[in-house]
Amino acid sequence: MPLASVAASCAACRRDHFRLDGLRFVNLYQGALREAIHALKYVGQKRLAEPLGLLLAQAFSAYGMSIDGLVPLPLHSQRQQQRGYNQSALLARVCARHLKLPCLEDLVIRQRATRTQVGLNVQERLQNVSGAFALAPNVNPCSLTWRRLLLIDDVCTTGASLEACAAPLYAAGVQEVWGLVLGRPGNQTAK
């Protein structure tokens, strides 16, 4: 349920025992939201980052979340060069600006290219992104100890990318890592 059920976990979260401290989403990945995300991500409609980022900020506030900074899910440099931008970074900047929180774009890098997650099953998605993310070389892991961070992405299907991105943060001593996305497919609830 969008913005309604915050205590229940979806079946995949219960089955796969994800480490994320929680996942929140704005709404189901359908209708106008799906079209807007698609236009931002694949059609180059970067202006949509403003209203979509505002939706993320409103969801953050509605859920009563408390974190120290936002981390957009990084793209590999090849994919970012192809697309020309990282839609998650655009969303995170807008969200961070509205919440008056830092947007930590250079904290995590995507150290290897992965194939698109579209069309992959849960196991394939987990394998595809396993080890794909790392702390940026200039980040001092000691500066992350006891931090609470929020990963920002457009859509979460299985949580594999968010989990893989959270792994180096947890390894560096981050206390909590949450996920906040615009859309979640099906009738899943928040973790």
N, C-alpha and C positions, 0 to 999 in steps of 0.2 A: 504494500500500500504506500502511495506517495505521501511522505511527510506525516503519516499517521502512526504506523506501527514501528516503534523504535526498539522494542524489547525482544521481539521474535527474531529468530534466525531462519534463513532460507535452508532448504534441504541440502543444497551443495555445501553451505558453510558448516552445517552440522556434520555432514559426511566427511568432508575433506579436512576439517580441523584447521582452518586457516589461522595464521598467527596475527593477522591484523586485529587491532583492538576493536575495530568496528568499521562498518561501511554504511554510509548514508547516501541517499539519492534524492533528486528533486522529484522525479516522476517516472512513470513507465516509458520505455523507449518505443514510442508509437506516435502517430498523428503529427501534429504541428511541431512537437519537440523533436521527433525523429527527423523530420524534414529540415529543421533549422540546424541540427547537429550535422546532418549530411552536407548541407550547403556550406557550413563553416569548414568542415574537414576536407571535402572533396571538390567543391566548386569555387573555392577561393573567396567566399563571402566573409572576409575577416571582420566586417562591421558587426556581424552577429555576435562577436565575442562580448560586446558591451552588454546587451540584454541577457545573454546566457550566463555571463559572469555574475551579473546582478542576481539572477535566479540562484546561483550557487551561494552567494553571500546571504540571501534571504533564507535559504535552507539551513545554512550554518547557524544563523541566529535562531531560527525556529526550533532546531534540534538542541539548542543550548550548549553547543560544543565549546570547549576551551582548549586552545592550542597555542604554540609559540611561533609557528610559521607555516606557510604553505609551500609545498613542493610539487611543481607540475611534473607529470610523468614525462621523462625525456624521450625524444625521438633519436634514433641513430643519425649521425651527421649526413649519411647518404640520403635517408628518407626526408630529412629536413631540407636538404638542398633540392630534392625533387619537388617537394610541396611548396617550399619557399618560406615556411613558418611552422611552428609547433602549435597546434590548436590548443593543447592543454596549457601551454605557457601563456597564450593570449587570455584564456579563461582565468587562470590563476592570477594574472596581473590585475585584471578587473576586480575579481573577488577580493584580493588582498587590499586593493585601494579602498574599496567600500568598507572593509572590516578594519582598516588601519592596522594591518599586520604585515610583517615582512614576507615577500615572495622570494623564496630561496631557489632561484632557477639554476644556479651553478653548484648545487650540493651533490646531486647524483647525475651520473652520465650513463648513457646506454653504450656499453663498451663493445658490443658486437651487433651486427645487423641480424634481424630475425625476419622470418617471413610473416606476412599478415596473419592475424589470428582468425580472421573471418573464414568460416567453414571448417575449422579444426574442432575436434572434440576436447573434452576437459583434459585428458591425459596428454594429447598432442599440444594443447596450449601450454600446459605446465612445462613440458619438455622444451618447447620452442623458446620460452623466455627464461629458462633456468640459467642462472649465471650471466644474464644479459646486462645487468645493472651493477654499478660499482660507485663508491664515493669518488667524487672528483679528486684528482691528484693533489690539489692545493688545500683540501679540507683537512683540518686537524680533528681527528675523531674525538679528542678530549672536549672539544667545544660542543659536542652533541650530547654528552652525558646528561641524562635526566630531562632532556627536551621532549616536548610533545609536538609531533608534526602531523600535518594533514596533506595527504597525497591528493592531487586534483587531476581528474581525467574526464573525458566526455561521456564514455559509456563503460559499464562494467558488465560483462557477460558471465564469466566464471570466476573472476578475481585473480586469475593467474598473473597478469601483468602487474597489478597492484602488489600482490604478494612478493613477486620477484624484485620489484623496486624497493619494497620495505626491507628485504633481507639485509642489504648492506647497512641500512640505517640501524636496525636492531643490533647487528654485529658491532657497530660503532658505539653502542650504549644508549641509543635513544630509548626513552622510557615508554612512550606510546606512539604508535603510528596508526592513524585513521585514514579512511578513504572517503572522499566526497566526489560524486559524479552526477552528471545531469540525468542520465537515463540508465535504467536497468530493465532488461527484457522480461517478458512473462509476468507471472503473478508472484514474484519473489518479494520477500520482505527484508528489512534492514537487518544486518548482523549486529 
